[in-house]
Amino acid sequence: MLSKLKKLGPGLLFAGAAIGVSHLAQSTRAGADFGLGLLWALLLVNLFKYPFFQFGPRYASATGESLLEGYRKLGKGILIAYFILSLATMFTIQTAVTIVTAGLANSLFGDISFLNFGIQSIDSVEIWTVIILTICLLILFLGKYSTLDKLIKVIIVTLTISTLVAVYFAFTEFEASVSLVQILPESKVEIAFLIAFMGWMPAPLDISVWHSIWAIEKKKDEGTFSPKSALLDFNIGYLGAIILGIAFVCLGYFVMFNSGETFSDKAAVFSNQLIDLYTKSLGNWAYIIIGIAALTTMFSTTITTLDASPRAMSKSVDLLFDKPKKNGYLFWILILTTGTLFIFFAFASEMGLLIKIATILSFVTAPFYAIINYKLIASKHTPKAWRPSIYLHVLSWMGILFLIGFSIWYLTTL
């Protein structure tokens, strides 16, 4: 069992990056506001995004190169478009996940504003943001991929067990009859939430690029990582992300639906509400255990996004200029950290707005990633044995139409 777990890696990193804001924030909010009425959206978006996420590890393990090298083969313009889109979204995404992590740390470990050294304008959540980003940087600089690979396995197991236990107890305490009536949002506010909900469910599509990079790192670390192993690894991580997405919707439904309580847009208040979702179900004794599980979940998202975006940006620049930069990863991770802190200190009180912007941007750019991933995996650049089956072809066409259709629907309701 341990040997099999050791072989897993990029798929769990994918799950660690995915199971974050989309699950803790968006899914619980979906359950609280719509009951189980948006399960159709969760299941459909996971189904239609599946092939495009899967093409990342499929291409990397079959060719020995990341999707970025593949994009370059399709044309320099595609790689330039990827670079611009990533540059436009990576700071907002990093800030959105970090602010939730900082809020959870503040809720668990308390106010540390006494560290302000007399600077009254800095609050406790802002200090926690700096501490968390510093810890992430130290882990990534000192431990690199192998440490990240080992850390994520502990986090995912802890989260899965604690979440499923919480759902069970919440269900046993739920007195009303469970309604499975599905809802199609109609108002502009509801439609905006639906698009935001699907934008990061289970994750933004550009994570397929990160996954392909992690697959290459896994191959370097282990010496071998076959396409068959890569697909099994991915499917386990993807299925886990779906199950936990449903679990968080159920938690929001069982604990908050029709309660009159709504989630705050302030990080510290939201985090307390989030942990209360669990403790209301399990009892006060579980506050610390569940709080740590929630914190480690968001910490995993923070550290994986902080690792992956700089890797992707550095690799993109190398490919665009045909000149590998020795310290490209270091340069981009410092740029990302600096940009994150700037946005955070400027918009710390607007956590809900930051999350909404990041998730909607991810959804409306999803068709681009879907199309280029499909075009690459079905091209001559992928070994014939690992090109998609007819079923994956059909699912890909349907997925592209789904993503384009919902993006147009959203844009026409603005």
C-alpha positions in Angstrom: 0.0 0.0 0.0 2.8 2.4 0.9 4.7 1.6 -2.2 1.6 2.4 -4.3 1.1 5.6 -2.5 4.7 6.6 -3.1 4.2 6.2 -6.9 1.4 8.8 -6.7 2.5 12.4 -7.0 1.4 14.9 -9.7 -2.2 13.7 -9.4 -2.2 14.5 -5.7 -0.5 17.8 -6.4 -3.3 18.5 -8.8 -5.9 17.6 -6.1 -4.0 19.8 -3.6 -4.1 22.7 -6.0 -7.8 22.0 -6.9 -9.2 21.4 -3.4 -9.0 24.9 -2.1 -11.1 28.0 -2.7 -13.3 26.1 -5.2 -14.2 23.6 -2.4 -13.8 25.4 0.9 -15.3 28.7 -0.3 -17.3 28.2 -3.5 -18.8 24.8 -2.8 -19.9 25.5 0.7 -21.4 28.8 -0.5 -23.3 26.9 -3.3 -24.7 24.4 -0.7 -25.7 27.3 1.7 -27.4 29.3 -1.0 -28.8 26.7 -3.4 -28.9 23.5 -1.3 -28.0 20.6 -3.6 -29.5 22.5 -6.6 -26.2 23.1 -8.3 -24.9 19.5 -8.2 -25.7 19.4 -11.9 -23.2 22.2 -12.6 -20.5 20.6 -10.4 -20.9 17.2 -12.2 -21.1 18.6 -15.7 -18.2 21.0 -15.4 -16.0 18.1 -13.9 -17.1 15.8 -16.8 -16.5 18.4 -19.6 -13.2 19.6 -18.1 -11.9 16.1 -17.6 -10.2 15.4 -21.0 -8.4 18.8 -21.0 -6.9 18.2 -17.6 -6.0 14.6 -18.4 -4.2 15.7 -21.6 -1.5 17.4 -19.4 0.0 14.3 -17.8 -0.9 12.2 -20.9 1.2 14.4 -23.1 4.1 14.8 -20.6 4.5 11.2 -19.8 4.2 10.1 -23.5 6.7 12.7 -24.9 8.9 13.6 -21.9 8.1 17.3 -22.3 5.5 19.6 -20.8 2.5 21.1 -22.5 4.5 24.3 -22.9 6.9 22.7 -25.3 3.9 21.3 -27.1 2.3 24.8 -27.4 5.6 26.1 -28.9 5.4 23.3 -31.5 1.8 24.4 -32.4 3.0 28.0 -32.9 4.8 30.7 -31.1 1.6 32.8 -31.0 -0.1 30.2 -28.9 2.7 30.3 -26.3 2.6 34.1 -26.3 -1.2 34.0 -25.7 -0.6 31.5 -22.8 2.1 33.8 -21.3 -0.2 36.9 -21.5 -3.2 35.1 -20.0 -1.1 33.6 -17.2 0.5 37.0 -16.4 -3.0 38.5 -16.3 -4.4 35.9 -13.9 -1.6 34.5 -11.7 -1.4 37.4 -9.2 -5.2 37.4 -8.5 -5.3 33.7 -8.2 -2.4 33.6 -5.8 -3.9 36.4 -3.7 -7.3 34.7 -3.6 -5.9 31.5 -2.2 -3.4 33.1 0.1 -6.0 35.4 1.7 -8.2 32.5 2.7 -5.2 30.6 4.1 -4.2 33.6 6.1 -7.8 34.0 7.5 -7.8 30.3 8.6 -4.4 30.7 10.3 -5.7 33.8 12.1 -8.9 31.9 13.2 -6.9 29.0 14.5 -3.8 30.6 16.1 -5.3 33.9 17.0 -4.5 37.6 16.6 -0.8 38.4 16.2 -1.1 42.1 15.7 1.3 42.6 18.6 4.0 41.9 16.0 3.1 45.1 14.3 5.9 46.9 16.1 3.7 50.0 16.5 2.4 50.0 12.9 -1.3 50.1 13.6 -2.4 49.9 9.9 -1.3 46.2 9.6 -3.8 43.7 11.0 -3.3 40.1 12.0 -4.5 38.6 8.8 -2.0 40.7 6.8 0.9 39.5 9.1 -0.2 35.9 8.6 -0.1 36.4 4.9 3.5 37.4 5.1 4.3 34.5 7.4 2.6 31.9 5.2 4.3 33.1 2.0 7.6 33.1 3.8 7.1 29.5 4.9 6.1 28.4 1.4 9.2 30.1 -0.1 11.5 28.3 2.4 9.9 24.9 1.6 10.2 25.4 -2.1 13.7 26.8 -2.0 15.1 24.2 0.4 13.0 21.1 -0.2 12.0 21.6 -3.9 9.7 19.1 -5.7 10.4 16.0 -3.5 9.3 17.7 -0.3 6.2 19.1 -2.0 5.4 15.5 -3.3 5.7 14.0 0.2 3.9 16.8 2.0 0.8 16.7 -0.2 0.1 13.0 0.5 -0.3 13.7 4.2 -2.4 16.7 3.6 -4.8 15.0 1.2 -5.3 11.9 3.4 -6.0 14.2 6.4 -8.4 16.3 4.5 -10.4 13.5 3.0 -10.9 11.6 6.2 -11.9 14.7 8.2 -14.3 16.0 5.5 -16.1 12.7 4.9 -16.6 12.2 8.7 -17.9 15.8 9.0 -20.4 15.2 6.2 -21.7 12.0 7.8 -22.3 13.7 11.2 -23.9 16.7 9.5 -26.2 14.4 7.6 -27.3 12.6 10.8 -28.1 16.0 12.4 -30.1 17.2 9.4 -33.8 17.1 10.3 -35.4 18.2 7.0 -35.9 15.8 4.1 -33.1 16.0 1.5 -34.1 17.8 -1.7 -32.4 16.9 -5.0 -34.3 19.5 -7.0 -31.9 21.1 -9.4 -31.8 24.9 -10.0 -30.9 27.0 -13.0 -29.9 30.5 -11.8 -31.8 33.3 -13.4 -30.7 36.7 -11.9 -27.4 38.3 -12.9 -26.0 37.8 -9.4 -26.9 34.1 -9.4 -25.5 33.6 -12.9 -22.2 35.3 -11.9 -22.0 33.0 -8.9 -22.7 30.0 -11.1 -19.8 30.9 -13.5 -17.5 31.6 -10.6 -18.5 28.3 -9.1 -17.7 26.4 -12.3 -14.6 28.5 -13.0 -12.5 26.8 -10.3 -14.4 23.5 -10.2 -12.4 21.4 -9.7 -9.7 23.9 -10.8 -8.7 26.4 -13.5 -7.8 24.7 -16.8 -4.4 26.2 -16.9 -3.5 23.7 -14.1 -3.2 21.2 -16.9 0.1 23.0 -17.8 1.3 22.8 -14.2 0.4 19.1 -14.0 2.5 18.4 -17.1 5.4 20.2 -15.5 5.0 18.2 -12.2 4.8 15.0 -14.2 8.2 15.8 -15.7 9.6 16.6 -12.3 8.2 13.2 -11.0 9.9 11.4 -13.8 13.2 13.1 -12.9 12.7 12.3 -9.2 11.6 8.6 -9.7 13.6 7.8 -12.9 10.4 6.6 -14.6 6.8 7.7 -14.9 5.0 5.8 -17.7 1.8 7.2 -19.4 -0.2 4.4 -17.8 1.0 5.3 -14.3 0.5 9.0 -15.0 -3.2 8.5 -16.1 -3.9 6.3 -13.0 -2.3 8.9 -10.8 -4.3 11.7 -12.4 -7.6 9.8 -12.2 -7.2 9.2 -8.5 -6.5 12.8 -7.9 -9.4 14.0 -10.1 -11.9 11.6 -8.6 -10.9 12.7 -5.1 -11.4 16.4 -6.1 -14.9 15.6 -7.4 -15.9 13.6 -4.3 -14.7 16.3 -1.9 -16.4 19.0 -4.0 -19.7 17.2 -3.5 -18.9 16.8 0.2 -18.4 20.5 0.7 -21.7 21.3 -1.1 -23.4 18.9 1.3 -21.8 20.5 4.3 -23.0 23.9 3.2 -26.5 22.5 2.6 -26.8 20.5 5.8 -25.5 23.2 8.1 -26.3 26.6 6.5 -29.2 26.2 4.0 -32.2 28.3 5.1 -30.4 29.3 8.3 -30.4 33.0 7.4 -26.6 33.0 7.8 -24.5 34.2 4.9 -20.7 34.1 4.3 -18.7 37.2 4.9 -16.3 38.7 2.4 -13.8 39.4 5.1 -11.1 36.7 5.4 -11.0 36.3 9.2 -14.9 36.3 9.6 -15.3 33.9 6.6 -12.7 31.5 8.1 -14.5 31.4 11.4 -17.8 30.6 9.6 -16.1 27.9 7.6 -14.7 26.1 10.6 -18.0 26.4 12.3 -19.5 24.4 9.5 -17.6 21.4 10.8 -17.8 22.1 14.5 -21.6 22.5 14.4 -21.7 19.0 13.0 -19.0 17.2 15.0 -19.0 19.3 18.2 -16.6 21.8 19.7 -14.1 19.0 20.5 -13.3 18.9 16.7 -12.5 22.6 16.3 -8.8 22.2 16.3 -8.7 19.0 14.2 -11.0 20.4 11.5 -9.4 23.8 11.6 -6.0 22.3 10.9 -7.5 20.1 8.1 -9.0 23.2 6.5 -5.7 25.2 7.0 -3.6 22.4 5.5 -6.0 22.2 2.5 -5.6 25.9 1.8 -1.9 25.8 2.6 -1.5 23.0 0.0 -3.2 25.2 -2.6 -1.1 28.2 -1.7 2.2 26.4 -2.0 1.3 24.4 -5.1 0.2 27.6 -7.0 3.3 29.5 -5.7 5.4 26.7 -7.1 3.7 26.0 -10.4 3.1 29.5 -11.8 6.8 30.5 -11.6 7.8 27.2 -13.2 5.4 27.7 -16.0 6.3 31.4 -16.6 10.0 30.6 -16.4 9.7 27.8 -18.9 7.5 30.0 -21.2 10.2 32.7 -21.3 12.9 30.1 -22.0 10.9 28.7 -25.0 9.9 32.1 -26.3 13.5 33.4 -26.4 15.3 30.1 -26.9 17.6 31.0 -24.0 17.2 29.1 -20.8 17.6 31.4 -17.8 19.5 29.9 -14.9 17.5 31.6 -12.2 14.2 32.0 -14.0 12.2 30.1 -11.4 13.7 32.2 -8.6 13.0 35.4 -10.5 9.3 34.6 -11.2 8.6 33.3 -7.7 9.8 36.5 -6.2 7.8 38.5 -8.8 4.7 36.5 -7.9 5.2 36.9 -4.2 5.7 40.6 -4.5 2.7 41.1 -6.7 0.6 38.9 -4.3 1.5 41.1 -1.3 0.8 44.3 -3.2 -2.7 43.1 -4.3 -3.4 41.7 -0.8 -2.5 44.9 1.0 -4.5 47.0 -1.5 -7.6 44.8 -1.5 -7.5 42.7 1.7 -11.0 43.7 2.7 -12.4 42.6 -0.6 -11.8 38.8 -0.4 -15.1 38.0 -2.0 -14.5 40.3 -4.9 -10.9 38.9 -5.4 -12.2 35.3 -5.5 -15.1 36.3 -7.9 -12.7 38.0 -10.3 -10.2 35.2 -10.2 -12.8 32.4 -10.7 -14.7 34.2 -13.5 -11.4 35.0 -15.3 -10.5 31.3 -15.1 -13.9 30.3 -16.6 -13.9 32.7 -19.5 -10.3 31.7 -20.5 -11.1 28.0 -20.2 -12.1 27.5 -23.9 -8.6 28.7 -24.9 -6.9 26.0 -22.9 -9.5 23.4 -23.9 -8.9 24.0 -27.6 -5.1 24.1 -27.5 -4.8 21.1 -25.3 -7.1 19.1 -27.5 -5.4 20.3 -30.7 -2.0 19.3 -29.2 -2.9 15.8 -28.0 -4.6 15.0 -31.3 -1.7 16.2 -33.4 1.4 14.5 -34.8 3.3 15.8 -31.8 1.8 13.2 -29.6 2.8 9.5 -30.2 -0.1 7.7 -31.9 -0.5 5.2 -29.2 -1.4 7.9 -26.7 -3.7 10.1 -28.7 -7.3 10.2 -27.5 -9.8 7.4 -28.1 -13.0 8.1 -30.1 -14.8 8.6 -26.7 -12.3 11.2 -25.6 -12.6 12.9 -28.9 -16.4 13.2 -28.6 -16.1 14.3 -24.9 -13.6 16.9 -25.9 -15.8 18.4 -28.6 -18.8 18.4 -26.2 -16.5 20.0 -23.5 -15.4 22.8 -25.8 -19.0 23.6 -26.8 -20.0 23.6 -23.1 -17.3 25.9 -22.0 -17.8 28.3 -25.0 -21.6 28.3 -24.5 -21.5 29.1 -20.8 -18.9 31.8 -21.3 -21.1 33.5 -24.0 -24.2 33.1 -21.7 -22.4 34.9 -18.9 -21.0 37.7 -21.1 -24.4 38.4 -22.6 -26.0 38.8 -19.2 -23.5 41.4 -18.0 
